[in-house]
Amino acid sequence: MVKRILKKMTMKPRIAEYENFLQRIVGAGYTLSPLQEWPGEDYHYFLRHDVDKDPEAALILGGIAAKYGQASFYFRWETMVPDVMRCLYQMGHEVSLHYETLANVFRENGVKRVKDITLKMVKEAEAKLADEIALFEILFWPVETIIAHGQIRNRKVGIPNSVLNAGIADYSHQPHNTDTAELSENRYILIHPCHWIVTSRRERLIIDWKDKF
């Protein structure tokens, strides 16, 4: 765990690679698009950013992306910085919720294995997710799509957050590439801003350790 964190925190910025990738997308005739336009047409190329850590990095990438089109940015509750989110929204990007509701219910109930899960927990998580969406809309703007966060507890238990029925479009598991600057036939790329640039090493370290436990 420590080696993984240190490797991420000492990585070289990939900002130039990111912009070059967007240039190649547009140069190939695609329109850079947010997931709220899914499935779109053959010329749409969907760019999704999961803001697991480092919201300032998301803002930097959002500024670059705005030069070429629009994209989607999904924030966890603990990475939400209203000023950053509003800036991205004003640039024309989709800004929405990166939820981890089921994993939080697992943690609250001490769930470590699939057999520990009850139907009551799932229903509780779905009700909490509905409340989270409603709160997000009160604080910010209407929600059109949401994306599930893959918490460590989800991976240990083997059940993703996306099994919840939120009544909102969720494209978490549509086929996509992740953190690569390669064009693909599925026209859907997931970017973790913290894998491309680090601006707040202290805050990122704190979130890494919180996620661990």
DODOLUM-25941 format. One record per atom (N, C-alpha, C): atom name; x, y, z. Coordinates in steps of 0.05 Angstrom, whole numbers. Example, Ala and Ser with C-alpha at 12.3 -4.5 7.8 and 13.67 -1.06 7.14 Angstrom:
REM DODOLUM-25941
N 264 -114 156
CA 246 -90 156
C 264 -66 156
N 257 -45 142
CA 273 -21 143
C 258 1 157
REM end
This chain:
REM DODOLUM-25941
N 17 -24 0
CA 0 0 0
C 17 25 0
N 38 26 17
CA 55 49 19
C 70 54 -7
N 81 32 -19
CA 95 35 -44
C 77 45 -66
N 52 36 -66
CA 33 45 -87
C 27 75 -84
N 23 84 -60
CA 18 112 -55
C 42 129 -63
N 66 121 -55
CA 90 136 -61
C 94 137 -91
N 89 116 -105
CA 92 115 -134
C 74 136 -147
N 49 137 -138
CA 30 156 -150
C 38 185 -144
N 48 189 -120
CA 54 216 -111
C 79 227 -124
N 96 210 -134
CA 121 219 -147
C 120 217 -177
N 96 212 -188
CA 94 209 -217
C 98 235 -231
N 106 234 -256
CA 109 258 -272
C 82 266 -284
N 77 292 -285
CA 51 302 -297
C 48 292 -326
N 23 287 -333
CA 16 277 -359
C -2 297 -374
N 1 323 -367
CA -17 343 -378
C -14 345 -409
N 11 345 -418
CA 16 347 -447
C 4 323 -461
N 7 300 -449
CA -4 275 -461
C -34 276 -463
N -47 287 -442
CA -76 290 -441
C -85 309 -463
N -73 332 -466
CA -82 350 -487
C -77 339 -514
N -54 326 -518
CA -49 314 -544
C -70 293 -551
N -79 278 -531
CA -100 257 -535
C -126 271 -544
N -133 292 -531
CA -158 306 -539
C -156 318 -567
N -132 328 -574
CA -128 338 -601
C -131 316 -621
N -122 292 -615
CA -124 270 -634
C -154 261 -636
N -169 262 -614
CA -197 255 -615
C -212 274 -634
N -208 300 -630
CA -221 320 -647
C -210 318 -676
N -184 314 -679
CA -172 312 -705
C -182 288 -721
N -192 268 -707
CA -202 244 -720
C -232 248 -728
N -243 272 -722
CA -270 277 -731
C -291 273 -709
N -283 266 -685
CA -302 262 -663
C -309 288 -649
N -332 288 -636
CA -341 310 -618
C -337 301 -589
N -321 315 -574
CA -317 308 -546
C -342 313 -531
N -352 293 -517
CA -379 295 -506
C -381 284 -477
N -400 295 -461
CA -405 285 -434
C -424 261 -435
N -425 245 -414
CA -441 221 -414
C -471 227 -414
N -479 251 -407
CA -507 258 -408
C -518 257 -436
N -500 255 -456
CA -509 253 -484
C -507 224 -494
N -501 205 -477
CA -500 177 -484
C -527 167 -494
N -528 149 -515
CA -505 138 -530
C -495 155 -553
N -510 176 -559
CA -501 195 -579
C -500 182 -607
N -484 194 -624
CA -480 184 -651
C -451 174 -654
N -445 163 -678
CA -419 152 -682
C -396 172 -680
N -403 197 -682
CA -382 218 -680
C -377 228 -652
N -393 218 -632
CA -388 226 -605
C -366 209 -592
N -349 223 -577
CA -328 209 -561
C -331 218 -532
N -337 199 -515
CA -345 206 -488
C -321 206 -469
N -319 228 -455
CA -296 232 -437
C -306 235 -408
N -299 216 -392
CA -309 215 -364
C -285 218 -345
N -288 235 -324
CA -268 239 -304
C -279 231 -277
N -267 212 -263
CA -275 204 -236
C -256 218 -217
N -267 236 -201
CA -250 252 -183
C -249 238 -156
N -232 217 -156
CA -229 202 -131
C -213 218 -110
N -194 234 -120
CA -176 250 -104
C -170 275 -119
N -159 295 -106
CA -147 318 -119
C -166 333 -138
N -186 347 -128
CA -204 362 -145
C -191 384 -161
N -169 395 -151
CA -155 416 -166
C -144 405 -192
N -135 380 -192
CA -126 367 -216
C -148 365 -237
N -172 359 -227
CA -196 357 -245
C -201 384 -258
N -198 406 -243
CA -202 433 -253
C -182 439 -276
N -157 431 -272
CA -137 436 -292
C -143 421 -318
N -151 395 -315
CA -158 380 -339
C -183 390 -351
N -202 399 -335
CA -227 410 -345
C -222 435 -362
N -203 451 -354
CA -197 475 -369
C -186 468 -397
N -170 447 -397
CA -158 437 -423
C -181 425 -440
N -197 408 -428
CA -219 395 -443
C -238 415 -455
N -243 437 -441
CA -262 457 -451
C -253 470 -477
N -228 468 -483
CA -218 479 -509
C -226 462 -532
N -233 437 -527
CA -239 418 -548
C -267 407 -548
N -282 412 -527
CA -309 402 -525
C -319 401 -496
N -336 382 -490
CA -347 379 -464
C -341 351 -453
N -341 348 -427
CA -335 322 -414
C -352 320 -389
N -350 297 -376
CA -364 292 -350
C -344 290 -328
N -351 301 -304
CA -334 300 -280
C -352 290 -257
N -343 269 -244
CA -358 257 -222
C -343 259 -196
N -355 272 -176
CA -341 278 -150
C -353 261 -128
N -335 249 -112
CA -343 237 -87
C -350 259 -67
N -365 253 -47
CA -372 274 -27
C -347 286 -15
N -327 270 -10
CA -304 280 4
C -284 295 -15
N -289 294 -41
CA -272 310 -59
C -287 334 -71
N -312 338 -62
CA -328 360 -72
C -317 387 -62
N -309 404 -80
CA -301 431 -74
C -320 449 -91
N -340 462 -78
CA -360 476 -94
C -349 495 -114
N -329 511 -108
CA -318 530 -127
C -306 516 -151
N -293 493 -147
CA -281 478 -169
C -304 466 -186
N -324 455 -174
CA -346 443 -188
C -362 464 -205
N -366 487 -193
CA -380 508 -207
C -364 518 -231
N -338 520 -228
CA -321 528 -251
C -324 508 -274
N -322 483 -267
CA -325 462 -288
C -353 463 -301
N -373 467 -285
CA -401 469 -295
C -404 493 -314
N -392 515 -306
CA -394 540 -323
C -378 537 -349
N -358 519 -349
CA -344 513 -374
C -361 497 -393
N -383 487 -384
CA -401 471 -401
C -399 441 -396
N -383 433 -376
CA -380 404 -370
C -403 394 -353
N -408 368 -355
CA -427 355 -337
C -412 350 -310
N -424 358 -288
CA -412 354 -262
C -432 340 -244
N -425 316 -234
CA -445 300 -220
C -433 284 -198
N -448 264 -188
CA -441 249 -164
C -427 223 -170
N -405 219 -156
CA -389 194 -157
C -395 179 -131
N -415 162 -131
CA -426 151 -107
C -413 126 -97
N -413 122 -72
CA -402 97 -59
C -419 88 -36
N -445 91 -41
CA -465 87 -19
C -466 59 -8
N -466 39 -25
CA -467 12 -16
C -443 5 0
N -419 13 -9
CA -394 8 6
C -396 20 34
N -407 44 36
CA -410 57 62
C -428 41 81
N -450 31 69
CA -469 14 85
C -455 -12 94
N -438 -23 76
CA -423 -47 83
C -405 -41 107
N -391 -17 106
CA -373 -10 128
C -388 -6 154
N -411 7 153
CA -427 12 177
C -437 -13 189
N -441 -34 173
CA -452 -59 183
C -431 -81 186
N -406 -74 182
CA -384 -93 185
C -384 -115 165
N -394 -110 141
CA -395 -131 120
C -367 -136 109
N -359 -161 108
CA -333 -169 98
C -335 -190 75
N -358 -204 74
CA -363 -224 54
C -391 -222 43
N -396 -234 20
CA -422 -233 7
C -444 -243 26
N -438 -265 41
CA -458 -277 58
C -466 -259 81
N -451 -238 86
CA -459 -219 108
C -480 -199 99
N -485 -198 72
CA -504 -178 61
C -533 -187 65
N -550 -168 72
CA -579 -174 75
C -594 -156 55
N -618 -164 48
CA -635 -148 31
C -641 -121 44
N -643 -121 70
CA -648 -96 85
C -626 -75 80
N -601 -85 79
CA -578 -67 74
C -580 -55 46
N -587 -71 27
CA -588 -62 -1
C -610 -40 -3
N -633 -46 9
CA -655 -26 8
C -647 -1 23
N -633 -4 45
CA -624 20 59
C -605 36 42
N -587 23 28
CA -568 36 11
C -582 51 -12
N -602 38 -24
CA -617 51 -45
C -631 76 -36
N -643 75 -11
CA -656 99 0
C -636 121 5
N -612 113 15
CA -591 133 21
C -581 146 -5
N -578 130 -26
CA -569 140 -51
C -589 160 -63
N -615 154 -60
CA -636 173 -69
C -633 199 -53
N -627 197 -27
CA -624 221 -11
C -599 237 -20
N -578 223 -27
CA -553 236 -36
C -558 251 -62
N -572 239 -80
CA -578 252 -106
C -595 277 -101
N -615 275 -83
CA -632 298 -77
C -616 320 -64
N -598 313 -46
CA -581 333 -33
C -562 346 -53
N -551 330 -71
CA -533 342 -92
C -548 362 -108
N -573 356 -115
CA -589 374 -132
C -597 400 -116
N -600 398 -90
CA -605 421 -74
C -580 439 -73
N -557 427 -70
CA -532 442 -67
C -522 453 -94
N -528 438 -116
CA -515 445 -141
C -536 449 -164
N -542 427 -179
CA -558 429 -203
C -570 401 -208
N -589 399 -227
CA -601 373 -233
C -581 352 -241
N -586 327 -233
CA -569 304 -239
C -581 289 -263
N -565 284 -283
CA -573 268 -306
C -561 241 -307
N -535 239 -298
CA -522 213 -297
C -505 212 -271
N -501 188 -261
CA -483 184 -238
C -464 162 -245
N -442 160 -230
CA -423 139 -234
C -414 127 -207
N -413 101 -205
CA -405 87 -181
C -375 89 -177
N -367 94 -152
CA -338 93 -144
C -332 64 -135
N -308 55 -143
CA -300 28 -135
C -283 29 -109
N -297 28 -87
CA -283 29 -61
C -268 3 -56
N -248 4 -39
CA -234 -21 -32
C -253 -42 -20
N -272 -33 -4
CA -291 -52 8
C -308 -66 -13
N -315 -52 -35
CA -330 -65 -56
C -313 -88 -68
N -288 -83 -72
CA -271 -103 -84
C -267 -127 -65
N -265 -121 -40
CA -261 -143 -20
C -287 -160 -18
N -310 -148 -18
CA -335 -162 -16
C -343 -175 -43
N -335 -161 -64
CA -342 -172 -91
C -368 -161 -102
N -379 -140 -91
CA -404 -128 -100
C -399 -98 -105
N -404 -89 -130
CA -400 -60 -136
C -423 -43 -126
N -417 -17 -123
CA -438 2 -115
C -460 3 -137
N -453 -2 -161
CA -472 1 -184
C -495 -19 -185
N -495 -38 -166
CA -518 -56 -165
C -543 -42 -155
N -540 -19 -143
CA -562 -4 -132
C -579 8 -155
N -605 9 -151
CA -623 21 -171
C -630 49 -162
N -618 68 -175
CA -622 96 -167
C -643 111 -184
N -651 98 -206
CA -670 111 -224
C -657 133 -240
N -631 134 -240
CA -615 153 -255
C -596 138 -273
N -591 148 -297
CA -572 135 -316
C -545 132 -303
N -534 108 -305
CA -508 101 -293
C -493 84 -314
N -472 96 -325
CA -456 83 -346
C -429 73 -335
N -429 65 -309
CA -404 57 -297
C -391 34 -311
N -407 15 -321
CA -395 -10 -332
C -398 -13 -362
N -405 8 -376
CA -404 7 -405
C -374 3 -412
N -368 -13 -433
CA -340 -18 -441
C -326 8 -446
N -302 11 -434
CA -287 35 -437
C -257 30 -432
N -241 48 -441
CA -212 48 -435
C -208 65 -410
N -186 60 -396
CA -181 74 -371
C -152 85 -371
N -150 112 -367
CA -125 126 -363
C -104 119 -385
N -113 117 -409
CA -95 112 -431
C -100 133 -453
N -80 141 -467
CA -83 161 -488
C -86 148 -516
N -100 126 -517
CA -104 111 -541
C -133 113 -550
N -137 119 -576
CA -164 119 -586
C -175 91 -587
N -201 88 -582
CA -213 61 -582
C -240 61 -596
N -248 37 -605
CA -273 35 -619
C -297 40 -602
N -295 36 -576
CA -318 40 -559
C -324 70 -553
N -306 87 -561
CA -310 117 -559
C -317 126 -531
N -304 113 -511
CA -311 120 -483
C -285 116 -467
N -275 138 -455
CA -251 137 -440
C -256 147 -411
N -245 132 -392
CA -246 140 -364
C -219 152 -356
N -219 176 -345
CA -195 189 -336
C -197 193 -305
N -177 186 -290
CA -174 193 -262
C -155 216 -261
N -164 241 -257
CA -145 264 -257
C -120 260 -240
N -123 246 -217
CA -100 241 -199
C -79 223 -211
N -86 210 -234
CA -66 193 -248
C -51 209 -269
N -60 233 -273
CA -48 250 -294
C -33 274 -283
N -41 283 -260
CA -28 306 -247
C -34 306 -218
N -15 313 -201
CA -18 315 -172
C -14 344 -164
N -34 356 -151
CA -31 383 -142
C -31 385 -112
N -44 366 -98
CA -47 368 -69
C -38 342 -57
N -12 339 -53
CA -1 313 -44
C -11 307 -15
N -13 327 2
CA -21 322 29
C -50 311 30
N -68 325 16
CA -96 317 17
C -99 290 4
N -84 285 -17
CA -86 259 -31
C -77 236 -13
N -56 241 3
CA -46 221 21
C -67 214 42
N -80 235 52
CA -101 231 72
C -124 214 61
N -133 221 37
CA -155 205 25
C -146 177 19
N -121 172 10
CA -112 145 5
C -114 128 31
N -105 140 53
CA -106 124 78
C -135 121 89
N -152 141 84
CA -180 138 92
C -193 115 76
N -187 114 50
CA -198 93 34
C -189 65 43
N -165 64 53
CA -153 38 62
C -169 27 85
N -179 45 102
CA -192 36 126
C -222 42 126
REM end
